[in-house]
Amino acid sequence: MAAQHQESGSRHHTYCRKQKSLGLLCSNFLSLYDRDGIETVGLDDAATRLGVERRRIYDIVNVLESIGVLARKAKNRYTWRGLAAIPRALDQLKREGLRDNCGGTSYLK
C-alpha cells in the first residue's frame, strides 16, 4: 500500500532535477535577500518563501556564513551582511593558502 501511495504521489509531483539544485536555490535566496533594507534573514520565512525544507536553506546558509555574507544572530535568524563580504573572504583564503604553502613543503621553488 505504501508503494501504491508513493507511485500516485510521484505522478502529481513531477519536477526537473535542475529545479531542485542547490545552485538554483542559492540564486533564488540571493535574489530574495540581496536588496536594500534587508537586515535580518529568518530561515523559516526563507524556506516558506522559497518552497523548500529548512534543511535545504541551512545547506546554503552554512556556505554564505563561511564567506561572511550572513552572520548568525539567534536560532534560525541571521544578519545579512551582503555580497561585498565575498572579496574579503576570498583574499583571506588566498593568504591562508599561501601561508600554508610557505610554511610546509613548497613546490613553487
VOGU-144508 format. One record per atom (N, C-alpha, C): z, y, x; atom name; residue in three letters. Coordinates in nm, 3 decimals. Layout:
N
{pz = Z	py = Y	px = X	name = CA	resn = ala}
...
This chain:
109
{pz = 0.000	py = -0.119	px = 0.082	name = N	resn = met}
{pz = 0.000	py = 0.000	px = 0.000	name = CA	resn = met}
{pz = 0.000	py = 0.126	px = 0.086	name = C	resn = met}
{pz = 0.074	py = 0.122	px = 0.198	name = N	resn = ala}
{pz = 0.076	py = 0.238	px = 0.286	name = CA	resn = ala}
{pz = -0.062	py = 0.265	px = 0.344	name = C	resn = ala}
{pz = -0.134	py = 0.157	px = 0.378	name = N	resn = ala}
{pz = -0.268	py = 0.174	px = 0.432	name = CA	resn = ala}
{pz = -0.361	py = 0.235	px = 0.329	name = C	resn = ala}
{pz = -0.342	py = 0.194	px = 0.200	name = N	resn = gln}
{pz = -0.424	py = 0.249	px = 0.094	name = CA	resn = gln}
{pz = -0.399	py = 0.400	px = 0.080	name = C	resn = gln}
{pz = -0.272	py = 0.437	px = 0.085	name = N	resn = his}
{pz = -0.236	py = 0.579	px = 0.073	name = CA	resn = his}
{pz = -0.294	py = 0.658	px = 0.190	name = C	resn = his}
{pz = -0.286	py = 0.598	px = 0.308	name = N	resn = gln}
{pz = -0.338	py = 0.665	px = 0.427	name = CA	resn = gln}
{pz = -0.489	py = 0.684	px = 0.417	name = C	resn = gln}
{pz = -0.559	py = 0.582	px = 0.368	name = N	resn = glu}
{pz = -0.704	py = 0.593	px = 0.356	name = CA	resn = glu}
{pz = -0.743	py = 0.702	px = 0.257	name = C	resn = glu}
{pz = -0.677	py = 0.703	px = 0.141	name = N	resn = ser}
{pz = -0.713	py = 0.804	px = 0.041	name = CA	resn = ser}
{pz = -0.677	py = 0.943	px = 0.090	name = C	resn = ser}
{pz = -0.567	py = 0.954	px = 0.167	name = N	resn = gly}
{pz = -0.529	py = 1.085	px = 0.221	name = CA	resn = gly}
{pz = -0.628	py = 1.135	px = 0.323	name = C	resn = gly}
{pz = -0.686	py = 1.044	px = 0.401	name = N	resn = ser}
{pz = -0.780	py = 1.087	px = 0.504	name = CA	resn = ser}
{pz = -0.911	py = 1.137	px = 0.444	name = C	resn = ser}
{pz = -0.944	py = 1.092	px = 0.323	name = N	resn = arg}
{pz = -1.066	py = 1.140	px = 0.258	name = CA	resn = arg}
{pz = -1.055	py = 1.287	px = 0.222	name = C	resn = arg}
{pz = -0.935	py = 1.330	px = 0.188	name = N	resn = his}
{pz = -0.915	py = 1.468	px = 0.144	name = CA	resn = his}
{pz = -0.896	py = 1.564	px = 0.261	name = C	resn = his}
{pz = -0.855	py = 1.512	px = 0.376	name = N	resn = his}
{pz = -0.822	py = 1.599	px = 0.489	name = CA	resn = his}
{pz = -0.914	py = 1.573	px = 0.607	name = C	resn = his}
{pz = -1.042	py = 1.589	px = 0.588	name = N	resn = thr}
{pz = -1.134	py = 1.572	px = 0.700	name = CA	resn = thr}
{pz = -1.136	py = 1.700	px = 0.781	name = C	resn = thr}
{pz = -1.138	py = 1.685	px = 0.911	name = N	resn = tyr}
{pz = -1.141	py = 1.802	px = 0.999	name = CA	resn = tyr}
{pz = -1.211	py = 1.766	px = 1.129	name = C	resn = tyr}
{pz = -1.259	py = 1.866	px = 1.192	name = N	resn = cys}
{pz = -1.321	py = 1.852	px = 1.323	name = CA	resn = cys}
{pz = -1.210	py = 1.857	px = 1.428	name = C	resn = cys}
{pz = -1.218	py = 1.773	px = 1.529	name = N	resn = arg}
{pz = -1.115	py = 1.771	px = 1.634	name = CA	resn = arg}
{pz = -1.099	py = 1.908	px = 1.699	name = C	resn = arg}
{pz = -1.209	py = 1.981	px = 1.713	name = N	resn = lys}
{pz = -1.205	py = 2.112	px = 1.776	name = CA	resn = lys}
{pz = -1.120	py = 2.210	px = 1.696	name = C	resn = lys}
{pz = -1.116	py = 2.195	px = 1.563	name = N	resn = gln}
{pz = -1.036	py = 2.284	px = 1.479	name = CA	resn = gln}
{pz = -0.887	py = 2.268	px = 1.504	name = C	resn = gln}
{pz = -0.845	py = 2.156	px = 1.563	name = N	resn = lys}
{pz = -0.704	py = 2.130	px = 1.588	name = CA	resn = lys}
{pz = -0.666	py = 2.153	px = 1.734	name = C	resn = lys}
{pz = -0.757	py = 2.201	px = 1.817	name = N	resn = ser}
{pz = -0.731	py = 2.212	px = 1.960	name = CA	resn = ser}
{pz = -0.626	py = 2.319	px = 1.990	name = C	resn = ser}
{pz = -0.553	py = 2.296	px = 2.100	name = N	resn = leu}
{pz = -0.454	py = 2.395	px = 2.143	name = CA	resn = leu}
{pz = -0.522	py = 2.525	px = 2.186	name = C	resn = leu}
{pz = -0.640	py = 2.514	px = 2.243	name = N	resn = gly}
{pz = -0.713	py = 2.634	px = 2.284	name = CA	resn = gly}
{pz = -0.744	py = 2.724	px = 2.165	name = C	resn = gly}
{pz = -0.792	py = 2.665	px = 2.058	name = N	resn = leu}
{pz = -0.821	py = 2.742	px = 1.937	name = CA	resn = leu}
{pz = -0.692	py = 2.796	px = 1.875	name = C	resn = leu}
{pz = -0.588	py = 2.714	px = 1.872	name = N	resn = leu}
{pz = -0.460	py = 2.759	px = 1.818	name = CA	resn = leu}
{pz = -0.407	py = 2.877	px = 1.900	name = C	resn = leu}
{pz = -0.418	py = 2.869	px = 2.031	name = N	resn = cys}
{pz = -0.372	py = 2.978	px = 2.117	name = CA	resn = cys}
{pz = -0.453	py = 3.105	px = 2.091	name = C	resn = cys}
{pz = -0.583	py = 3.093	px = 2.078	name = N	resn = ser}
{pz = -0.667	py = 3.209	px = 2.047	name = CA	resn = ser}
{pz = -0.627	py = 3.272	px = 1.914	name = C	resn = ser}
{pz = -0.603	py = 3.188	px = 1.813	name = N	resn = asn}
{pz = -0.561	py = 3.239	px = 1.683	name = CA	resn = asn}
{pz = -0.424	py = 3.305	px = 1.690	name = C	resn = asn}
{pz = -0.333	py = 3.245	px = 1.767	name = N	resn = phe}
{pz = -0.199	py = 3.301	px = 1.785	name = CA	resn = phe}
{pz = -0.208	py = 3.438	px = 1.851	name = C	resn = phe}
{pz = -0.288	py = 3.449	px = 1.957	name = N	resn = leu}
{pz = -0.303	py = 3.576	px = 2.026	name = CA	resn = leu}
{pz = -0.369	py = 3.681	px = 1.937	name = C	resn = leu}
{pz = -0.465	py = 3.642	px = 1.857	name = N	resn = ser}
{pz = -0.530	py = 3.735	px = 1.764	name = CA	resn = ser}
{pz = -0.430	py = 3.788	px = 1.662	name = C	resn = ser}
{pz = -0.338	py = 3.702	px = 1.624	name = N	resn = leu}
{pz = -0.238	py = 3.738	px = 1.524	name = CA	resn = leu}
{pz = -0.134	py = 3.834	px = 1.579	name = C	resn = leu}
{pz = -0.093	py = 3.815	px = 1.705	name = N	resn = tyr}
{pz = 0.019	py = 3.892	px = 1.758	name = CA	resn = tyr}
{pz = -0.016	py = 3.997	px = 1.863	name = C	resn = tyr}
{pz = -0.133	py = 3.994	px = 1.922	name = N	resn = asp}
{pz = -0.168	py = 4.093	px = 2.025	name = CA	resn = asp}
{pz = -0.219	py = 4.221	px = 1.959	name = C	resn = asp}
{pz = -0.127	py = 4.291	px = 1.894	name = N	resn = arg}
{pz = -0.159	py = 4.417	px = 1.826	name = CA	resn = arg}
{pz = -0.045	py = 4.516	px = 1.848	name = C	resn = arg}
{pz = -0.075	py = 4.642	px = 1.832	name = N	resn = asp}
{pz = 0.029	py = 4.745	px = 1.842	name = CA	resn = asp}
{pz = 0.132	py = 4.723	px = 1.733	name = C	resn = asp}
{pz = 0.256	py = 4.748	px = 1.766	name = N	resn = gly}
{pz = 0.363	py = 4.739	px = 1.667	name = CA	resn = gly}
{pz = 0.429	py = 4.603	px = 1.659	name = C	resn = gly}
{pz = 0.375	py = 4.503	px = 1.726	name = N	resn = ile}
{pz = 0.436	py = 4.369	px = 1.725	name = CA	resn = ile}
{pz = 0.541	py = 4.366	px = 1.835	name = C	resn = ile}
{pz = 0.665	py = 4.343	px = 1.797	name = N	resn = glu}
{pz = 0.773	py = 4.335	px = 1.896	name = CA	resn = glu}
{pz = 0.838	py = 4.198	px = 1.899	name = C	resn = glu}
{pz = 0.846	py = 4.134	px = 1.783	name = N	resn = thr}
{pz = 0.914	py = 4.004	px = 1.773	name = CA	resn = thr}
{pz = 0.822	py = 3.902	px = 1.707	name = C	resn = thr}
{pz = 0.827	py = 3.781	px = 1.758	name = N	resn = val}
{pz = 0.748	py = 3.671	px = 1.703	name = CA	resn = val}
{pz = 0.845	py = 3.565	px = 1.653	name = C	resn = val}
{pz = 0.837	py = 3.533	px = 1.525	name = N	resn = gly}
{pz = 0.915	py = 3.425	px = 1.467	name = CA	resn = gly}
{pz = 0.829	py = 3.300	px = 1.462	name = C	resn = gly}
{pz = 0.879	py = 3.191	px = 1.520	name = N	resn = leu}
{pz = 0.796	py = 3.071	px = 1.529	name = CA	resn = leu}
{pz = 0.771	py = 3.007	px = 1.393	name = C	resn = leu}
{pz = 0.867	py = 3.012	px = 1.303	name = N	resn = asp}
{pz = 0.845	py = 2.957	px = 1.169	name = CA	resn = asp}
{pz = 0.736	py = 3.036	px = 1.097	name = C	resn = asp}
{pz = 0.742	py = 3.168	px = 1.110	name = N	resn = asp}
{pz = 0.640	py = 3.254	px = 1.049	name = CA	resn = asp}
{pz = 0.502	py = 3.227	px = 1.110	name = C	resn = asp}
{pz = 0.499	py = 3.214	px = 1.242	name = N	resn = ala}
{pz = 0.371	py = 3.187	px = 1.310	name = CA	resn = ala}
{pz = 0.313	py = 3.054	px = 1.264	name = C	resn = ala}
{pz = 0.397	py = 2.952	px = 1.254	name = N	resn = ala}
{pz = 0.350	py = 2.820	px = 1.211	name = CA	resn = ala}
{pz = 0.294	py = 2.826	px = 1.069	name = C	resn = ala}
{pz = 0.364	py = 2.898	px = 0.982	name = N	resn = thr}
{pz = 0.318	py = 2.912	px = 0.844	name = CA	resn = thr}
{pz = 0.186	py = 2.987	px = 0.838	name = C	resn = thr}
{pz = 0.178	py = 3.099	px = 0.908	name = N	resn = arg}
{pz = 0.057	py = 3.182	px = 0.904	name = CA	resn = arg}
{pz = -0.064	py = 3.111	px = 0.964	name = C	resn = arg}
{pz = -0.040	py = 3.026	px = 1.064	name = N	resn = leu}
{pz = -0.150	py = 2.956	px = 1.129	name = CA	resn = leu}
{pz = -0.175	py = 2.818	px = 1.069	name = C	resn = leu}
{pz = -0.089	py = 2.775	px = 0.978	name = N	resn = gly}
{pz = -0.109	py = 2.648	px = 0.909	name = CA	resn = gly}
{pz = -0.089	py = 2.525	px = 0.996	name = C	resn = gly}
{pz = 0.007	py = 2.533	px = 1.089	name = N	resn = val}
{pz = 0.035	py = 2.419	px = 1.177	name = CA	resn = val}
{pz = 0.185	py = 2.392	px = 1.179	name = C	resn = val}
{pz = 0.222	py = 2.278	px = 1.237	name = N	resn = glu}
{pz = 0.364	py = 2.247	px = 1.252	name = CA	resn = glu}
{pz = 0.423	py = 2.332	px = 1.364	name = C	resn = glu}
{pz = 0.554	py = 2.358	px = 1.352	name = N	resn = arg}
{pz = 0.621	py = 2.442	px = 1.452	name = CA	resn = arg}
{pz = 0.610	py = 2.383	px = 1.592	name = C	resn = arg}
{pz = 0.609	py = 2.250	px = 1.606	name = N	resn = arg}
{pz = 0.600	py = 2.190	px = 1.740	name = CA	resn = arg}
{pz = 0.469	py = 2.228	px = 1.809	name = C	resn = arg}
{pz = 0.362	py = 2.249	px = 1.733	name = N	resn = arg}
{pz = 0.235	py = 2.292	px = 1.791	name = CA	resn = arg}
{pz = 0.247	py = 2.435	px = 1.844	name = C	resn = arg}
{pz = 0.324	py = 2.519	px = 1.773	name = N	resn = ile}
{pz = 0.347	py = 2.655	px = 1.819	name = CA	resn = ile}
{pz = 0.426	py = 2.652	px = 1.950	name = C	resn = ile}
{pz = 0.526	py = 2.563	px = 1.959	name = N	resn = tyr}
{pz = 0.603	py = 2.551	px = 2.083	name = CA	resn = tyr}
{pz = 0.514	py = 2.514	px = 2.201	name = C	resn = tyr}
{pz = 0.411	py = 2.433	px = 2.178	name = N	resn = asp}
{pz = 0.320	py = 2.396	px = 2.286	name = CA	resn = asp}
{pz = 0.259	py = 2.519	px = 2.352	name = C	resn = asp}
{pz = 0.216	py = 2.615	px = 2.273	name = N	resn = ile}
{pz = 0.155	py = 2.734	px = 2.333	name = CA	resn = ile}
{pz = 0.259	py = 2.837	px = 2.374	name = C	resn = ile}
{pz = 0.370	py = 2.845	px = 2.301	name = N	resn = val}
{pz = 0.475	py = 2.942	px = 2.334	name = CA	resn = val}
{pz = 0.533	py = 2.912	px = 2.472	name = C	resn = val}
{pz = 0.549	py = 2.784	px = 2.506	name = N	resn = asn}
{pz = 0.603	py = 2.749	px = 2.638	name = CA	resn = asn}
{pz = 0.514	py = 2.800	px = 2.750	name = C	resn = asn}
{pz = 0.384	py = 2.789	px = 2.733	name = N	resn = val}
{pz = 0.291	py = 2.839	px = 2.835	name = CA	resn = val}
{pz = 0.295	py = 2.992	px = 2.839	name = C	resn = val}
{pz = 0.291	py = 3.056	px = 2.722	name = N	resn = leu}
{pz = 0.292	py = 3.203	px = 2.718	name = CA	resn = leu}
{pz = 0.422	py = 3.259	px = 2.774	name = C	resn = leu}
{pz = 0.532	py = 3.188	px = 2.752	name = N	resn = glu}
{pz = 0.660	py = 3.232	px = 2.808	name = CA	resn = glu}
{pz = 0.659	py = 3.220	px = 2.960	name = C	resn = glu}
{pz = 0.598	py = 3.115	px = 3.012	name = N	resn = ser}
{pz = 0.596	py = 3.094	px = 3.156	name = CA	resn = ser}
{pz = 0.515	py = 3.201	px = 3.230	name = C	resn = ser}
{pz = 0.421	py = 3.266	px = 3.162	name = N	resn = ile}
{pz = 0.343	py = 3.371	px = 3.228	name = CA	resn = ile}
{pz = 0.384	py = 3.511	px = 3.181	name = C	resn = ile}
{pz = 0.497	py = 3.519	px = 3.110	name = N	resn = gly}
{pz = 0.554	py = 3.649	px = 3.078	name = CA	resn = gly}
{pz = 0.501	py = 3.718	px = 2.954	name = C	resn = gly}
{pz = 0.416	py = 3.653	px = 2.877	name = N	resn = val}
{pz = 0.362	py = 3.715	px = 2.755	name = CA	resn = val}
{pz = 0.470	py = 3.722	px = 2.647	name = C	resn = val}
{pz = 0.557	py = 3.621	px = 2.645	name = N	resn = leu}
{pz = 0.668	py = 3.615	px = 2.550	name = CA	resn = leu}
{pz = 0.797	py = 3.595	px = 2.626	name = C	resn = leu}
{pz = 0.908	py = 3.639	px = 2.568	name = N	resn = ala}
{pz = 1.041	py = 3.614	px = 2.624	name = CA	resn = ala}
{pz = 1.131	py = 3.566	px = 2.511	name = C	resn = ala}
{pz = 1.207	py = 3.461	px = 2.537	name = N	resn = arg}
{pz = 1.294	py = 3.407	px = 2.432	name = CA	resn = arg}
{pz = 1.403	py = 3.508	px = 2.398	name = C	resn = arg}
{pz = 1.420	py = 3.531	px = 2.269	name = N	resn = lys}
{pz = 1.519	py = 3.626	px = 2.218	name = CA	resn = lys}
{pz = 1.634	py = 3.551	px = 2.151	name = C	resn = lys}
{pz = 1.603	py = 3.453	px = 2.070	name = N	resn = ala}
{pz = 1.700	py = 3.371	px = 1.998	name = CA	resn = ala}
{pz = 1.630	py = 3.243	px = 1.957	name = C	resn = ala}
{pz = 1.703	py = 3.156	px = 1.888	name = N	resn = lys}
{pz = 1.642	py = 3.032	px = 1.841	name = CA	resn = lys}
{pz = 1.522	py = 3.065	px = 1.752	name = C	resn = lys}
{pz = 1.406	py = 3.013	px = 1.789	name = N	resn = asn}
{pz = 1.281	py = 3.031	px = 1.715	name = CA	resn = asn}
{pz = 1.232	py = 3.176	px = 1.709	name = C	resn = asn}
{pz = 1.284	py = 3.263	px = 1.795	name = N	resn = arg}
{pz = 1.242	py = 3.403	px = 1.796	name = CA	resn = arg}
{pz = 1.214	py = 3.445	px = 1.941	name = C	resn = arg}
{pz = 1.102	py = 3.515	px = 1.957	name = N	resn = tyr}
{pz = 1.059	py = 3.559	px = 2.089	name = CA	resn = tyr}
{pz = 1.021	py = 3.706	px = 2.085	name = C	resn = tyr}
{pz = 1.040	py = 3.773	px = 2.198	name = N	resn = thr}
{pz = 0.997	py = 3.911	px = 2.213	name = CA	resn = thr}
{pz = 0.855	py = 3.910	px = 2.269	name = C	resn = thr}
{pz = 0.767	py = 3.986	px = 2.205	name = N	resn = trp}
{pz = 0.628	py = 3.998	px = 2.250	name = CA	resn = trp}
{pz = 0.623	py = 4.099	px = 2.364	name = C	resn = trp}
{pz = 0.581	py = 4.056	px = 2.482	name = N	resn = arg}
{pz = 0.567	py = 4.146	px = 2.597	name = CA	resn = arg}
{pz = 0.423	py = 4.190	px = 2.617	name = C	resn = arg}
{pz = 0.330	py = 4.112	px = 2.569	name = N	resn = gly}
{pz = 0.190	py = 4.150	px = 2.577	name = CA	resn = gly}
{pz = 0.114	py = 4.082	px = 2.689	name = C	resn = gly}
{pz = -0.017	py = 4.096	px = 2.681	name = N	resn = leu}
{pz = -0.106	py = 4.029	px = 2.776	name = CA	resn = leu}
{pz = -0.108	py = 4.095	px = 2.913	name = C	resn = leu}
{pz = -0.054	py = 4.216	px = 2.923	name = N	resn = ala}
{pz = -0.051	py = 4.285	px = 3.053	name = CA	resn = ala}
{pz = 0.035	py = 4.211	px = 3.154	name = C	resn = ala}
{pz = 0.120	py = 4.121	px = 3.109	name = N	resn = ala}
{pz = 0.206	py = 4.044	px = 3.199	name = CA	resn = ala}
{pz = 0.129	py = 3.936	px = 3.275	name = C	resn = ala}
{pz = 0.013	py = 3.900	px = 3.229	name = N	resn = ile}
{pz = -0.062	py = 3.789	px = 3.290	name = CA	resn = ile}
{pz = -0.102	py = 3.817	px = 3.435	name = C	resn = ile}
{pz = -0.162	py = 3.932	px = 3.469	name = N	resn = pro}
{pz = -0.198	py = 3.956	px = 3.610	name = CA	resn = pro}
{pz = -0.078	py = 3.950	px = 3.703	name = C	resn = pro}
{pz = 0.037	py = 4.003	px = 3.660	name = N	resn = arg}
{pz = 0.158	py = 3.996	px = 3.743	name = CA	resn = arg}
{pz = 0.200	py = 3.852	px = 3.767	name = C	resn = arg}
{pz = 0.195	py = 3.771	px = 3.662	name = N	resn = ala}
{pz = 0.233	py = 3.629	px = 3.675	name = CA	resn = ala}
{pz = 0.137	py = 3.557	px = 3.769	name = C	resn = ala}
{pz = 0.008	py = 3.584	px = 3.759	name = N	resn = leu}
{pz = -0.090	py = 3.520	px = 3.847	name = CA	resn = leu}
{pz = -0.070	py = 3.562	px = 3.992	name = C	resn = leu}
{pz = -0.041	py = 3.690	px = 4.015	name = N	resn = asp}
{pz = -0.013	py = 3.737	px = 4.152	name = CA	resn = asp}
{pz = 0.109	py = 3.667	px = 4.210	name = C	resn = asp}
{pz = 0.213	py = 3.652	px = 4.129	name = N	resn = gln}
{pz = 0.334	py = 3.586	px = 4.175	name = CA	resn = gln}
{pz = 0.307	py = 3.439	px = 4.208	name = C	resn = gln}
{pz = 0.231	py = 3.371	px = 4.123	name = N	resn = leu}
{pz = 0.196	py = 3.232	px = 4.150	name = CA	resn = leu}
{pz = 0.114	py = 3.219	px = 4.279	name = C	resn = leu}
{pz = 0.024	py = 3.314	px = 4.300	name = N	resn = lys}
{pz = -0.057	py = 3.312	px = 4.422	name = CA	resn = lys}
{pz = 0.031	py = 3.330	px = 4.545	name = C	resn = lys}
{pz = 0.125	py = 3.426	px = 4.539	name = N	resn = arg}
{pz = 0.216	py = 3.449	px = 4.652	name = CA	resn = arg}
{pz = 0.301	py = 3.325	px = 4.679	name = C	resn = arg}
{pz = 0.351	py = 3.263	px = 4.574	name = N	resn = glu}
{pz = 0.432	py = 3.142	px = 4.591	name = CA	resn = glu}
{pz = 0.349	py = 3.029	px = 4.652	name = C	resn = glu}
{pz = 0.225	py = 3.016	px = 4.609	name = N	resn = gly}
{pz = 0.138	py = 2.914	px = 4.664	name = CA	resn = gly}
{pz = 0.110	py = 2.937	px = 4.811	name = C	resn = gly}
{pz = 0.084	py = 3.063	px = 4.848	name = N	resn = leu}
{pz = 0.060	py = 3.096	px = 4.988	name = CA	resn = leu}
{pz = 0.185	py = 3.072	px = 5.072	name = C	resn = leu}
{pz = 0.300	py = 3.110	px = 5.019	name = N	resn = arg}
{pz = 0.426	py = 3.090	px = 5.090	name = CA	resn = arg}
{pz = 0.451	py = 2.941	px = 5.112	name = C	resn = arg}
{pz = 0.428	py = 2.861	px = 5.009	name = N	resn = asp}
{pz = 0.449	py = 2.717	px = 5.021	name = CA	resn = asp}
{pz = 0.354	py = 2.656	px = 5.123	name = C	resn = asp}
{pz = 0.229	py = 2.703	px = 5.126	name = N	resn = asn}
{pz = 0.132	py = 2.651	px = 5.222	name = CA	resn = asn}
{pz = 0.167	py = 2.692	px = 5.364	name = C	resn = asn}
{pz = 0.217	py = 2.812	px = 5.383	name = N	resn = cys}
{pz = 0.253	py = 2.860	px = 5.516	name = CA	resn = cys}
{pz = 0.381	py = 2.796	px = 5.566	name = C	resn = cys}
{pz = 0.472	py = 2.764	px = 5.475	name = N	resn = gly}
{pz = 0.599	py = 2.703	px = 5.513	name = CA	resn = gly}
{pz = 0.585	py = 2.557	px = 5.552	name = C	resn = gly}
{pz = 0.488	py = 2.490	px = 5.496	name = N	resn = gly}
{pz = 0.467	py = 2.349	px = 5.526	name = CA	resn = gly}
{pz = 0.349	py = 2.332	px = 5.617	name = C	resn = gly}
{pz = 0.285	py = 2.220	px = 5.609	name = N	resn = thr}
{pz = 0.165	py = 2.195	px = 5.688	name = CA	resn = thr}
{pz = 0.050	py = 2.276	px = 5.630	name = C	resn = thr}
{pz = -0.008	py = 2.359	px = 5.711	name = N	resn = ser}
{pz = -0.118	py = 2.442	px = 5.665	name = CA	resn = ser}
{pz = -0.250	py = 2.383	px = 5.712	name = C	resn = ser}
{pz = -0.342	py = 2.369	px = 5.619	name = N	resn = tyr}
{pz = -0.474	py = 2.316	px = 5.653	name = CA	resn = tyr}
{pz = -0.573	py = 2.429	px = 5.679	name = C	resn = tyr}
{pz = -0.524	py = 2.554	px = 5.678	name = N	resn = leu}
{pz = -0.613	py = 2.668	px = 5.697	name = CA	resn = leu}
{pz = -0.625	py = 2.709	px = 5.843	name = C	resn = leu}
{pz = -0.554	py = 2.644	px = 5.933	name = N	resn = lys}
{pz = -0.556	py = 2.683	px = 6.074	name = CA	resn = lys}
{pz = -0.688	py = 2.654	px = 6.139	name = C	resn = lys}
